[in-house]
């Protein structure tokens, strides 16, 4: 009844009815996951959007079958290459936690599990100091983003950790915020870690420090730099009379969750759900 074909837009397929009208589209977006998972991984994000037509459910299933077939092809192409042959491959749909329709739909598919999500965690700040040892060879200092060379270095270092990191324009935009600060960990003047906080306000008008970014370069992990950056940020927030910090973290990021829990962050709410299957 419907014809499914590639769209002119990248990573999208479209469904057309007998009159040649586009009545639905699906996204199939492969990417190399960041190193938050236990092993190297390829993620294939999928999303299906069908117009309000009479046999909407049937077309959605038809599109789903096509999406899975193409995902298998994408997986096979990756697996044929030496660089990615040992990567796991996960097809997933991600949506806000209140999107019951999508959560129910993808969870109903064989093998799909609602097993990952985006958490917001928070910590109440007190004057009590958490003791941490000094880290040999590491100095901590605030970054002002006044020098484009400094911004370029931070972007370079952060982009090695995250697949979608900051740009220089992002940092320039950050400078326009009312209250923010950035603290870097440096070794011989080279940035090896950094934390950025932006002061936000809750619905009840309570100010809190939002961790916009925190990273430690791979070769400098397991030395306590992440914990130290967080504690330095807590001290700075208290000087601003701000007594709460919040951040978002992917539930599968066990390494980061361990760091956050070690300094007192606790689960607050889940904002996104990821429902997927390993191929």
Residue, then its C-alpha position, 0 to 999 in steps of 0.5 A: x500500500x505504501x512505498x518506502x524510499x530514501x529521502x533527499x535528507x541524510x539518514x532519513x527514509x520516507x513513506x508515500x501513499x498511492x497518490x504520491x503524498x509523503x505520509x511518514x518518515x523515519x530517522x536511522x542515524x548511526x554514530x560511534x558512541x563515546x567511551x561511557x560504556x563498558x566496551x566500544x559501541x556503535x549506536x544507531x538511533x531510530x525514530x518513526x513519525x507517521x501522519x494522522x492517517x487511517x492505518x497509521x499503526x500498520x504503516x508504523x510497523x512497516x517502517x519499523x521493519x524497514x528501519x531494522x533491516x537497514x540497521x542490520x545492513x549498517x551493522x554488517x558494513x561496520x563489522x566488515x572493517x578492521x577498526x569496528x569489527x569488535x564493536x557492539x551495535x545497539x539500535x535504540x530510540x530515545x525520548x522524554x520520559x513522559x512520552x508514553x506512546x513511544x515508550x510503549x511502542x518501542x518496548x513492545x518490539x521483540x528484544x527491545x528493552x527500556x534499560x538506559x536513560x538520562x538521570x538528573x542528580x543533585x547534591x545539597x551543599x554545606x559548609x562541611x568540606x570533603x577532604x581530598x588528597x593533593x594530586x601531584x603535578x596538577x594545578x587548578x585554576x579558573x578559566x575566563x575564556x578571554x583568550x581564543x587560544x585558551x578556548x581552542x585548547x579547551x575545545x580540543x581537549x574536551x572533544x577528544x572525550x565527547x563525540x559532541x563537545x563544545x565549539x569556540x562559539x559555544x564558549x563565547x555564548x556561555x560568556x553571555x550567561x549571567x553567572x557561570x564559571x570554569x575551573x581547569x585542571x592543568x599539568x605543566x600549563x596543559x589542560x587535562x580536565x575541566x568543569x563548567x557550571x552555569x547558575x540556574x533557577x528552579x521552578x520554585x525560584x531556588x538557584x542551583x549550580x548546573x554542571x554544564x560539562x565535566x571531563x578528564x582526559x583519558x590518560x589522566x583518569x583514576x587520579x581523583x581529578x574529577x572529584x577534585x574539580x567537583x569539590x572546587x566547584x562546590x566551594x565556588x558555589x558556596x561563595x555565591x551563596x548557592x547551596x545546591x548543584x545538579x547535573x545530567x548523567x547517562x545511566x550507563x555511564x558507570x564511571x561518572x556515576x561512581x565519581x558523582x556518588x563519591x561526592x554526595x550526588x543523589x538521584x533526583x529524576x529521570x528525564x529521558x528513556x532509551x529503549x533498544x536492542x543489541x544486534 
